[in-house]
Amino acid sequence: MDNQLDRVVDLIRRANKTIALTGAGASTESGIPDFRSRAGLWSRFDPMEYGTLGAFRRDPVKVWTMLAELLFVVDASPNAGHNSLL
């Protein structure tokens, strides 16, 4: 297993560009709630009513009103998990 990990590390180090796909929980340490937790957005807004393309097409103002709750994220700072990806 160490050989595989060493190989992955080597590939990442030699790559010109890499991509990391994370879940919403990667940003909770920065104070950004995820969508599904007890305090998440979906605890207050029905995802089928607000979180679909169809919902946006039916009533974009309603969806933008919900999304406005996320505006505070512009003040968030990267956490240790984010910095480890640099």
HUQUI-V770070 format. One record per backbone hydrogen bond with DSSP energy under -1.0 kcal/mol. NH is the residue of the N-H (numbers start at 1). CO is the residue of the C=O. E is the energy in kcal/mol with one decimal. If there is no record, write none. Layout:
BEGIN
nh:NH co:CO e:E
nh:NH co:CO e:E
END
This chain:
BEGIN
nh:5 co:1 e:-2.4
nh:6 co:2 e:-3.0
nh:7 co:3 e:-2.2
nh:8 co:4 e:-2.4
nh:9 co:5 e:-2.8
nh:10 co:6 e:-2.4
nh:11 co:7 e:-2.6
nh:12 co:8 e:-2.6
nh:13 co:9 e:-2.5
nh:14 co:10 e:-2.0
nh:15 co:11 e:-1.0
nh:26 co:23 e:-1.8
nh:27 co:24 e:-1.6
nh:30 co:27 e:-1.3
nh:31 co:28 e:-2.0
nh:32 co:27 e:-1.7
nh:40 co:37 e:-1.3
nh:42 co:35 e:-2.1
nh:43 co:40 e:-1.6
nh:44 co:41 e:-1.5
nh:45 co:41 e:-1.7
nh:49 co:46 e:-1.1
nh:50 co:46 e:-1.9
nh:51 co:47 e:-2.5
nh:56 co:52 e:-2.0
nh:57 co:53 e:-2.6
nh:58 co:54 e:-2.3
nh:59 co:55 e:-2.3
nh:63 co:59 e:-1.8
nh:64 co:60 e:-2.9
nh:65 co:61 e:-2.1
nh:66 co:62 e:-1.6
nh:67 co:63 e:-2.6
nh:68 co:64 e:-1.7
nh:69 co:66 e:-1.6
nh:70 co:67 e:-2.3
nh:71 co:68 e:-1.6
nh:73 co:70 e:-2.0
nh:74 co:71 e:-1.7
nh:75 co:72 e:-2.0
nh:76 co:73 e:-1.4
nh:83 co:79 e:-2.7
nh:84 co:80 e:-1.9
nh:85 co:82 e:-1.4
nh:86 co:83 e:-1.3
END
